[in-house]
Amino acid sequence: MTEAGKVPRDVTPEVIAEVRAMVAAARYGALATLAPADGWPVATRVGLAVHEGAPLILISALAAHTGALRADPRCSLLLGEVPDKGDPLAFARATLKCQAVEMERSEALRATYLHAQPKAELYVDLPDFTFMRLEVESASYNAGFGRAYSIDGDDLI
């Protein structure tokens, strides 16, 4: 089969750079977790920063996804452009399969997060909020029609 017809396509350094840039530029994403009560997937929007190459989220203990991640740290994070017009499936997007790791609060994490999410200043120091680093296991990247890739997480960090 030719490269043009192969799905997923072979990953190149340029493709890895595209996904790294997408992760670095993302300020929000759709986080999917598994609800502990019934195992159903639940998706929610989260604010993002990047810590040591991996997505970093700040979440409240009151949020359902916090309990879900503490019960089962497997999650996925959908990133991508939200087009104003045109076919939304023609725009690049990546789904990252991750393991959420709760981080001990530090001034460095706080500063990193607030640099990306300055409005979080309102709640970053509330005691029920915690940082979680999303360690990427793998990624599915669709860069537009006919450009699909499977990428190992080690290539992205």
C-alpha positions in Angstrom: 0.0 0.0 0.0 1.4 3.4 -0.8 1.9 6.1 1.8 -1.0 8.1 0.5 -3.4 5.2 1.2 -1.9 4.0 4.5 -3.8 4.7 7.7 -2.4 5.4 10.1 0.5 7.0 8.2 4.1 6.6 9.3 5.1 9.2 11.9 7.8 11.7 10.9 9.7 14.2 13.0 7.5 16.9 11.4 4.3 15.2 12.6 5.7 14.9 16.1 6.6 18.6 16.0 3.1 19.5 14.9 1.6 17.6 17.9 4.1 19.0 20.4 3.2 22.5 19.1 -0.5 21.7 19.5 0.0 20.6 23.1 2.2 23.6 23.9 -0.4 26.0 22.4 -3.5 24.5 23.9 -5.2 26.4 26.7 -8.2 24.1 27.1 -9.2 20.6 26.1 -12.0 18.0 26.5 -11.0 15.6 29.2 -12.7 12.2 29.2 -12.8 10.1 32.4 -14.6 6.9 33.5 -17.2 7.6 36.2 -16.6 5.4 39.2 -20.3 4.8 39.9 -21.2 3.2 36.6 -18.0 3.1 34.4 -19.6 5.4 31.8 -17.2 7.8 30.0 -17.8 11.5 30.9 -16.2 14.4 29.1 -15.6 17.9 30.4 -13.7 21.0 29.4 -10.5 21.7 31.4 -8.0 24.5 31.4 -4.5 23.5 30.4 -0.9 24.5 30.9 2.2 22.5 30.0 4.6 21.2 32.7 7.8 19.4 31.5 6.2 18.7 28.1 3.0 17.2 29.5 -0.5 18.7 30.0 -1.2 20.1 33.4 -4.7 20.6 34.7 -6.1 22.3 37.9 -9.2 20.6 39.2 -11.6 21.0 42.1 -12.4 18.1 44.5 -16.0 19.1 43.8 -15.8 18.1 40.1 -16.9 14.7 39.1 -13.8 14.1 37.0 -11.5 14.6 40.1 -13.1 11.6 41.8 -13.0 9.7 38.5 -9.3 10.3 38.1 -8.5 9.3 41.7 -10.5 6.1 41.2 -9.0 5.3 37.8 -6.2 7.6 36.4 -6.8 6.6 32.8 -8.2 9.4 30.7 -8.0 11.0 27.3 -7.6 14.6 26.3 -8.9 16.0 23.0 -7.1 19.0 21.7 -7.7 20.9 18.5 -8.8 24.1 16.8 -12.4 25.2 17.0 -13.1 26.6 13.5 -15.3 29.6 13.0 -16.5 28.2 9.7 -16.0 25.3 7.4 -15.9 21.6 8.0 -14.7 21.0 11.6 -13.3 17.6 10.6 -10.9 19.3 8.2 -9.0 20.9 11.1 -6.2 19.2 13.0 -6.9 17.5 16.3 -5.2 15.1 18.7 -6.5 12.7 21.3 -4.0 12.0 24.0 -4.3 8.8 26.0 -3.0 9.7 29.4 -2.5 8.6 33.0 -3.4 11.4 35.5 -0.8 11.9 38.3 -1.7 14.1 41.2 1.0 16.6 41.9 2.1 18.1 45.1 1.5 21.9 45.2 4.5 24.0 44.4 5.2 27.6 43.5 6.6 26.4 40.2 3.4 24.5 39.2 1.3 27.5 40.4 3.4 29.9 38.3 3.3 27.6 35.2 -0.4 27.2 35.4 -1.1 30.9 36.0 1.1 31.9 33.1 -1.2 29.9 30.8 -4.4 30.6 32.7 -4.2 34.0 34.4 -7.9 34.1 35.3 -7.3 31.0 37.5 -5.8 33.5 40.0 -9.3 33.6 41.5 -9.2 29.9 42.6 -5.7 28.5 42.2 -5.1 28.8 46.0 -8.4 27.3 47.2 -7.7 24.2 49.3 -10.0 21.9 47.3 -8.1 22.5 44.0 -5.3 20.2 43.0 -2.9 19.9 40.0 -2.8 16.8 37.9 -0.2 16.1 35.3 -1.5 14.1 32.3 1.3 11.7 31.4 0.8 10.8 27.7 0.9 7.1 26.9 0.0 7.6 23.2 -1.7 10.0 20.8 -4.0 9.7 17.9 -3.4 12.7 15.6 -5.7 13.6 12.7 -4.2 16.5 10.7 -7.0 16.6 8.2 -8.5 14.4 5.6 -6.2 11.3 5.0 -3.6 12.4 7.5 -4.0 10.2 10.5 -1.2 9.1 12.8 -0.6 6.9 15.9 2.2 8.3 18.0 4.0 6.9 21.0 3.8 9.1 24.2 7.6 9.0 24.6 7.9 10.8 21.3 5.8 13.7 22.5 7.6 14.5 25.8 
